[in-house]
Amino acid sequence: MDWLSLQRRYAVPAGASARTARLLALRRVLDGTQYDALPHPFSMERSGAGEYIPLSNRRPSVRSNLCRTVVDESVSLLFGDTHWPSLIADDTRVSDAMGVFASQTRLASLMMEAATVGSIGSVAVLFEVSAGVPKLSVLDTAYLTPFWDDVSGELLRVEERFLVRGRDLAVQGYAIGEDLLGAQFWWQRVWTPMDCAVSVPWLVGMDGGVRDESRSVRHGLGFVPIVWIRNLGGRQGRDPEGECTFERAIDTVIEADYLLSQAGRGLKYGSDPTLVLKTGGFSDGVAHQGGASSALTLPPEGDAKLLEINGNAAGAVLEHYRELRQIALEQLHGNRAHGDRISGVQSGKAMEMMCQPLIWLVDRLRHSYGESGLQAIYRMACRFSCVLENGLRLGGVLVKDLPYCRMTLRWPAWFPATDPELLSLAQGLVTAVSNGILSRETAVRMYATASGNSDPGTEWRLLENWVASDDA
């Protein structure tokens, strides 16, 4: 069974578009529930009526979840604790304010969630402000439809629309009659540069879309408070999705899961082989299974034997699985290094060489979630500080009119340098500075970056102050 056949087993929500159905199917793979739609467990080979159940109708007993594994590894290398980028801005007010903003909104955790959710193709980050305090949340783009300006590329409108049961609306406070609790309603919300319009839910098949004034908000910001991120760059224009991180390898992963499930089933058969009796016309009417489970008495012309599986088959299956795993990781650009083959502590450069395909993948993700994601959120925070009357409340202090200056992200090294590497770098920098090849400030910044210092500029200023006080 391939990915196209498996997708046909999924129940598609009523009124969902082809784009929504595709994103929901990819979300199943990301969550590890892609086989839950199959009706039978893998161990059930025959139905109650004795009919054989095809493999395509059975859930595999082994789920490798390679797709989610590569996504988690790439996200950790993208926004992990030691990989969070520092913001470099032309205005120090902006860099200082955004540092407080990132800490207050737990931006690192939110960007890791956004990168994980967005691996199916896209993700949206909603920027809200309450009493001056910023709040960020991740939106599922399966039910969102964005519209961009063809000239500037700025978001003009984002529509959210999906079906909901009447009983769910009643829980949220809507006046739904008892006879409509099981009915389906359309729920719609639209963000525009001036307001967030929530419609009164209406029954499917009827006209609706009337604005709900009690739940709608007119913010008057002049821009849509949503940052839309396309995974792996994506094509600019009207295409809302980028490339899915793992879609190309789903077929190979399905094949590997079924292969391992069959191998496990075969080993169980080998541990408890089937007993076949040749009775010569004599039969007690009982089917026996298990070589040592019972003792049998047969007539002189009878015979008994075990249906056993050759142990070489298990080794061949595992070898075939290793090849499938390598193919899947090549398609996913995942880490193909085995932890049990690493003999000791490896240098940062050696780790980069072992994880080179994964680094190439994360390097592309840095463009999607760095320049088009994290920087866009910082810029939106600056816009909020300008359009709100009292500005943003960051760290308990109101910050207003942050300039829209040039921003860049400084990413740390892929892997931390070891002590011998730092010693060798320090000796080389000292030689370069003493021979006039490199300035002292550049050398300090290079060493600070290699040692994991998130702000090399601060390190240089501290060194200057220390030298000045020593001379005094």
Helices and strands as residue ranges (DSSP letters): H 3-7, H 18-31, E 40-41, G 55-57, E 58-59, H 66-79, E 86-89, H 92-104, H 107-117, G 118-120, E 122-130, E 133-139, G 141-143, E 144-148, E 155-165, H 166-171, G 178-180, E 184-191, E 196-198, E 202-203, E 226-230, G 247-249, H 250-271, E 274-278, E 303-307, H 312-332, G 339-341, H 348-354, H 356-366, I 367-374, H 375-387, E 392-394, E 397-399, E 407-410, H 419-434, H 440-450, H 456-471
